[in-house]
Amino acid sequence: MPKKAIFKREQIHEKAFEMFEKHGLDDITARNLAKALNCSPAPIYSCYSSMDELKTELIERAKKIFLEYVIRPETDMVFLNSGIGLCAFARGERRLVNPRVLSDTSYGNLLKKFRDLMKVEMEKDERFENLPTEFKHDLFLDCWLFGHGLATLIATDYFENPTNDFIKDKLLNSAAVMLYKKLDDFNSKNK
């Protein structure tokens, strides 16, 4: 009769997610995870066919958490909601904004995946429907740079627990300046 598994898949996943939040994906090996669980690698492989399967699952969980923040309807402006969500994510999930987590390239930079999720949200905002693609791309990049910078400052406690109203005000002020500049540049090119 086969030996009964000591750990359930959920227990292994939770310990791996803790490790992911602290150290990024590169430190999650069967040996390191087994050490953290105080067992051999065998129980891990009885629940996961490979470490790649586990790491993919961890990334999907992080993306799901991020998306939950980004799609919250804080205002009637979808794109603004995604910016507020990005900053609220940094405030509420500091451990996932850890540079080691975001810069891990072994599974396709998580920061780029977060950025791409926000691009999808921008496309849902009707105010941007008739704008040229290049214009939208440039505006998104400017907003992403500012939003990510603000989120980083929040995650590192430069702003201690800012309210969503504070975040909204900062994002709206910066977006207004960026949009005015982009529209001015766009109009100058198309005269």
C-alpha positions as CSV (number, residue, x, y, z in Angstrom):
1,M,0.0,0.0,0.0
2,P,1.5,3.4,-1.0
3,K,2.4,5.8,1.8
4,K,-0.2,8.4,2.5
5,A,0.8,12.0,1.4
6,I,1.9,14.1,4.4
7,F,1.1,17.4,2.7
8,K,-1.9,18.5,0.7
9,R,-1.4,20.4,-2.6
10,E,-2.9,23.6,-0.9
11,Q,-0.3,23.4,1.9
12,I,2.6,23.1,-0.5
13,H,1.2,25.9,-2.7
14,E,0.8,28.2,0.4
15,K,4.4,27.7,1.5
16,A,5.6,28.2,-2.0
17,F,3.6,31.4,-2.3
18,E,5.2,32.7,1.0
19,M,8.6,32.0,-0.5
20,F,7.6,33.6,-3.8
21,E,6.5,36.8,-1.9
22,K,9.8,37.0,0.0
23,H,12.4,35.9,-2.5
24,G,10.8,35.6,-6.0
25,L,10.5,32.5,-8.1
26,D,14.2,31.8,-8.6
27,D,14.6,30.6,-5.0
28,I,11.7,28.1,-5.3
29,T,13.3,24.8,-6.0
30,A,12.1,21.4,-4.8
31,R,15.0,21.3,-2.4
32,N,14.3,24.8,-0.9
33,L,10.6,24.2,-0.7
34,A,11.1,20.8,0.9
35,K,13.4,22.4,3.5
36,A,10.8,25.1,4.3
37,L,8.2,22.3,4.7
38,N,10.6,20.2,6.7
39,C,10.3,17.2,4.4
40,S,11.8,15.6,1.4
41,P,11.0,16.7,-2.1
42,A,8.8,13.5,-2.6
43,P,5.6,15.1,-1.2
44,I,6.0,18.0,-3.5
45,Y,6.2,15.8,-6.6
46,S,3.3,13.7,-5.4
47,C,1.2,16.9,-5.7
48,Y,2.9,18.6,-8.6
49,S,4.2,17.0,-11.8
50,S,7.0,19.6,-11.9
51,M,8.3,22.8,-10.3
52,D,7.2,24.6,-13.5
53,E,3.6,23.6,-12.8
54,L,3.9,25.0,-9.3
55,K,5.6,28.2,-10.4
56,T,3.0,28.8,-13.2
57,E,0.3,28.4,-10.5
58,L,2.0,30.9,-8.3
59,I,2.2,33.5,-11.1
60,E,-1.5,33.0,-11.9
61,R,-2.4,33.6,-8.3
62,A,-0.4,36.8,-8.2
63,K,-2.0,38.0,-11.5
64,K,-5.4,37.2,-10.1
65,I,-4.7,39.2,-6.9
66,F,-3.5,42.1,-9.0
67,L,-6.5,42.0,-11.4
68,E,-8.9,42.1,-8.4
69,Y,-7.4,45.4,-7.4
70,V,-7.3,46.8,-11.0
71,I,-10.9,46.1,-11.9
72,R,-12.5,47.5,-8.8
73,P,-15.0,50.2,-9.8
74,E,-13.7,53.1,-7.8
75,T,-14.9,55.7,-10.4
76,D,-16.8,55.7,-13.6
77,M,-13.5,55.8,-15.5
78,V,-12.1,52.4,-16.2
79,F,-8.6,53.5,-16.9
80,L,-8.5,55.6,-13.8
81,N,-9.7,52.6,-11.8
82,S,-6.8,50.6,-13.1
83,G,-4.4,53.3,-11.9
84,I,-6.0,53.4,-8.5
85,G,-6.0,49.6,-8.4
86,L,-2.3,49.5,-9.2
87,C,-1.5,51.9,-6.3
88,A,-4.0,50.1,-3.9
89,F,-2.3,46.8,-4.9
90,A,1.0,48.3,-3.8
91,R,-0.5,49.5,-0.6
92,G,-2.3,46.2,0.2
93,E,0.1,43.7,-1.3
94,R,3.5,45.1,-0.5
95,R,5.1,41.7,-0.5
96,L,4.1,41.2,-4.2
97,V,5.6,44.6,-5.1
98,N,9.0,43.3,-3.9
99,P,11.6,44.0,-6.6
100,R,12.8,40.4,-6.4
101,V,9.3,39.3,-7.2
102,L,8.6,41.8,-10.0
103,S,12.0,41.5,-11.7
104,D,12.1,37.7,-11.8
105,T,12.5,36.8,-15.5
106,S,12.5,33.1,-15.3
107,Y,8.7,33.0,-16.0
108,G,8.3,36.2,-18.1
109,N,8.7,39.3,-16.0
110,L,5.7,39.6,-13.7
111,L,5.8,43.4,-13.9
112,K,5.3,43.1,-17.7
113,K,2.3,40.8,-17.1
114,F,0.8,43.3,-14.7
115,R,1.4,46.1,-17.2
116,D,-0.3,44.1,-19.9
117,L,-3.3,43.4,-17.7
118,M,-3.6,47.2,-17.3
119,K,-3.4,47.7,-21.1
120,V,-6.4,45.4,-21.5
121,E,-8.3,47.5,-18.9
122,M,-7.4,50.7,-20.8
123,E,-9.0,49.2,-24.0
124,K,-12.2,48.8,-22.1
125,D,-12.5,52.6,-21.5
126,E,-14.8,54.0,-24.1
127,R,-13.1,57.4,-23.9
128,F,-10.1,56.0,-25.8
129,E,-12.0,54.2,-28.6
130,N,-11.4,56.7,-31.4
131,L,-7.9,57.6,-30.5
132,P,-5.0,56.4,-32.8
133,T,-3.2,53.4,-31.6
134,E,0.2,55.2,-31.3
135,F,-1.4,58.0,-29.3
136,K,-3.1,55.4,-26.9
137,H,0.2,53.5,-26.6
138,D,2.2,56.7,-25.7
139,L,-0.5,57.9,-23.2
140,F,-0.6,54.5,-21.6
141,L,3.2,54.4,-21.2
142,D,3.2,57.8,-19.6
143,C,0.4,56.9,-17.2
144,W,2.1,53.5,-16.5
145,L,5.4,55.2,-15.6
146,F,3.7,57.7,-13.3
147,G,1.3,55.1,-11.8
148,H,4.1,52.6,-11.3
149,G,6.3,55.3,-9.7
150,L,3.5,56.3,-7.3
151,A,2.8,52.6,-6.5
152,T,6.5,52.1,-5.7
153,L,6.5,55.1,-3.4
154,I,3.4,53.7,-1.7
155,A,4.9,50.2,-1.4
156,T,8.1,51.6,0.2
157,D,6.1,53.8,2.7
158,Y,7.1,57.1,1.2
159,F,3.4,57.8,1.5
160,E,2.0,56.0,4.5
161,N,-1.3,54.3,3.8
162,P,-2.6,56.9,1.3
163,T,-6.3,56.8,0.8
164,N,-7.9,56.0,-2.6
165,D,-9.0,59.6,-2.8
166,F,-5.4,60.8,-2.4
167,I,-4.3,58.3,-5.1
168,K,-7.2,59.4,-7.4
169,D,-6.2,63.0,-7.0
170,K,-2.5,62.4,-7.8
171,L,-3.4,60.2,-10.8
172,L,-6.0,62.6,-12.2
173,N,-3.6,65.6,-11.9
174,S,-0.8,63.8,-13.6
175,A,-3.0,62.3,-16.3
176,A,-4.5,65.7,-17.1
177,V,-1.0,67.1,-17.7
178,M,0.0,64.1,-19.7
179,L,-3.2,64.1,-21.8
180,Y,-2.9,67.9,-22.4
181,K,0.7,67.4,-23.6
182,K,-0.2,64.4,-25.8
183,L,-3.2,66.2,-27.3
184,D,-1.1,69.3,-28.0
185,D,1.7,67.2,-29.6
186,F,-0.9,65.2,-31.6
187,N,-2.6,68.3,-32.8
188,S,0.7,69.9,-33.8
189,K,1.7,66.9,-35.9
190,N,-1.7,66.8,-37.6
191,K,-1.9,70.5,-38.7
